[in-house]
Amino acid sequence: MTFPVIDAHQHVWDPTRAEYDWLTPDAAPIDGVMTFADVAPELRAAGVDFTVQVQSADNPEDTQLMRESAAAHAEVAGIVGYAPLEDPERTERTLASWEGDPLMVGVRTLIHNQPDPDWLLRPEVDASLGLLEERGLPFDVVAVLPRHVEIIPLVAARHPRLRMVIDHLAKPPIGVSDGAEWGRLMSAAADNENVYAKVSGLYSATDDGSAWTTDLIRPFVDRALEMFGPQRLMYGGDWPISVLSGGYTRVWNGLRPLFDALDPDARERVLGRTAAEFYRLDAGRLGLGG
């Protein structure tokens, strides 16, 4: 059978039930309740079978919303939840509360909202990352600044068994520069075999985030393939953030020519198998047997 297509980066949120400091009226029309049902028709039209829902706020209420979404929609194959990494004891309790739930497949915090770009290197945060490493839970890295990427090899050296994935290819300078510095930093991160990356959120780095094209994105995806290989890259649609840059269907149609240019094995990996292996998604949930 054909391996299912998995969108490894999708969000849901509800500002009436969880606090989203970054979700201001400037983010209209996505500054209200956004549910899986809202994007489901576009997922089906694109041929996407499953998604991984990813943390959107640094609070447990956001994680609970995703767990409810997964309970209501079998297409949600995994959840990357929030853990308070600045407090190892609370992190331990959070991870313990997830035990026995195969849908809880990873952890993310909004490190790019921290004033300190070296936040992941703080002793208390480092201790929490050690807890993830012990439990075999991967960590999504929201790398926005060059320093965020620069410290990934440092974290990898401290925690050689911790799987990490760099969200959105660390926001390359699409439409701004050739990305030489981005490529240097990402190459150093990719030298660590447990570091992966998501082909997601690839919008224009200019003032107009929707001013992107397949041709503008292509060099960065090609470079990522050189650095990580398809076995460490995974597709993500980044809905509903993608609504602000053309919408889910435009993102899918913009990336599809790049995926279709891959050989069948590489395409299968980027469009599903890598995500399934990285997040250790439940085979039964994916319809692949026990």
Secondary structure, DSSP 8 states (H G I E B T S, - for coil): -----EEEEE--B-TTTS--TT--GGGTTSSS-B-HHHHHHHHHHHT--EEEEE--SSSHHHHHHHHHHHHH-TTEEEEEE---TT-HHHHHHHHHHHTT-TTEEEEE--GGGSS-TTGGGSHHHHHHHHHHHHHT--EEE---SHHHHHTHHHHHHH-TT--EEEGGGG---TTT---HHHHHHHHHHHTSTTEEEEE-----SSS-TT---HHHHHHHHHHHHHHH-GGGEEE---BTGGGGGT-HHHHHHHHHHHHHTS-HHHHHIIIIIHHHHHTT--TTTTTS--
